[in-house]
Amino acid sequence: MLKLHGFSSSNYYNVPKLALLEKGINFEEVVSYTGVGPKYKPEYLDKSPLGKVPALETEDGFISESRAILEYIEAAHPQPSLLPNTPFGIAKVQELAQFIELYFELVARRLIPNLLGNTEPDPAVLKDVEAGLNKAVVALAKLSSFEHFAYGDEFSLADIAAILNLPIVRGVGKRFMGRDPLADVPGLNAYCDRMEEREHVKTIRADAAADQPGFRAHLKALYGF
Ligand SMILES: N[C@@H](CCC(=O)N[C@@H](CS)C(=O)NCC(=O)O)C(=O)O
């Protein structure tokens, strides 16, 4: 059976987890917090070379990087598909998923240490993040109208990227910019409400909430906050 290593508070861990749940694939979760090194679980580097979460354990070995893990899951378990059935549709879903990761998640992520440690960000970093998000917000509306799903008329990898990452960006914006940077994206509020109603998204949220005490204890033990 597939084993997914990581922890449920991690948005990156939740990407393949939601794909596995949506596809109805049996898998086992192996709780592993990040922060590898001499102090904590150096052996995890054999599973994920940079010590990042998630890692998927397959019968052939370990795969790190959520995007590669999704490729594996889709190729090994094609049905139900999380991609459209045309080359163009597949590319558009990947474009949107990648766009969200690169220009929203990775930008907002720069403030995650402040969020977790309850500290104020460096003003120059905050300015940079705000400028990056403002630019991406305008572009996002060109890639999706969020009418029903993020792309097309089926749930896809673009929805996984959107519903697991965009709420974090909104949270980071509210905390450090004093506003939701995505507030004016047409259709996004209703879209997020619809996605949150999905059975497996609810599971992801419930598991993330249940993981919070463990994650916070890990952060305290490892980083002191
Ligand atoms: N590009 C990686 C990013 C994964 C990632 O950054 N995961 C975070 C947890 S949400 C992590 O492991 N952080 C610890 C670190 O970067 O050392 C992927 O797509 O899987």
PDBQT file of the ligand as one rigid body, heavy atoms in Angstrom, charges set to zero:
ROOT
HETATM    1  N1  LIG A 301       8.544  21.844  -3.664  1.00  0.00    +0.000 N 
HETATM    2  C1  LIG A 301       8.146  21.029  -2.542  1.00  0.00    +0.000 C 
HETATM    3  C2  LIG A 301       7.851  21.941  -1.362  1.00  0.00    +0.000 C 
HETATM    4  C3  LIG A 301       7.469  21.172  -0.120  1.00  0.00    +0.000 C 
HETATM    5  C4  LIG A 301       7.597  22.034   1.132  1.00  0.00    +0.000 C 
HETATM    6  O1  LIG A 301       8.137  23.146   1.118  1.00  0.00    +0.000 OA
HETATM    7  N2  LIG A 301       7.090  21.494   2.230  1.00  0.00    +0.000 N 
HETATM    8  C5  LIG A 301       7.254  22.188   3.483  1.00  0.00    +0.000 C 
HETATM    9  C6  LIG A 301       6.126  21.849   4.440  1.00  0.00    +0.000 C 
HETATM   10  S1  LIG A 301       4.633  22.672   3.963  1.00  0.00    +0.000 SA
HETATM   11  C7  LIG A 301       8.542  21.701   4.101  1.00  0.00    +0.000 C 
HETATM   12  O2  LIG A 301       8.859  20.539   4.039  1.00  0.00    +0.000 OA
HETATM   13  N3  LIG A 301       9.298  22.643   4.690  1.00  0.00    +0.000 N 
HETATM   14  C8  LIG A 301      10.522  22.339   5.354  1.00  0.00    +0.000 C 
HETATM   15  C9  LIG A 301      11.715  22.815   4.601  1.00  0.00    +0.000 C 
HETATM   16  O3  LIG A 301      11.574  23.483   3.566  1.00  0.00    +0.000 OA
HETATM   17  O4  LIG A 301      12.810  22.512   5.059  1.00  0.00    +0.000 OA
HETATM   18  C10 LIG A 301       6.948  20.171  -2.926  1.00  0.00    +0.000 C 
HETATM   19  O5  LIG A 301       6.221  20.560  -3.845  1.00  0.00    +0.000 OA
HETATM   20  O6  LIG A 301       6.734  19.090  -2.344  1.00  0.00    +0.000 OA
ENDROOT
TORSDOF 0
